[in-house]
Amino acid sequence: MNEGGSNKTLLWVILGAIALFVILLATGVIDFSSEGGELPDVEVDGGALPDVDADVADIDVGTEEVTVEVPEVSVDSADAEATDDD
């Protein structure tokens, strides 16, 4: 099957549909005009928040000094490794 022919046919169908749409729009068969509307009137009366009784845990936040041993780390640079490989 010829792919170029089917692509051209699809293109002609799309162009025909667009041309038909433009003609219908220009003649007034399709009309997208709309009239302005307004928002509905809404009345809101005051209210109260619901009563909530929450039992939460007692959290004691404090500070404490602690000594932490940090391991010693040796780092070799990339330049030193390159000279070692030679």
Secondary structure as UniProt FT lines:
FT   HELIX           3..27
FT   HELIX           78..85
//
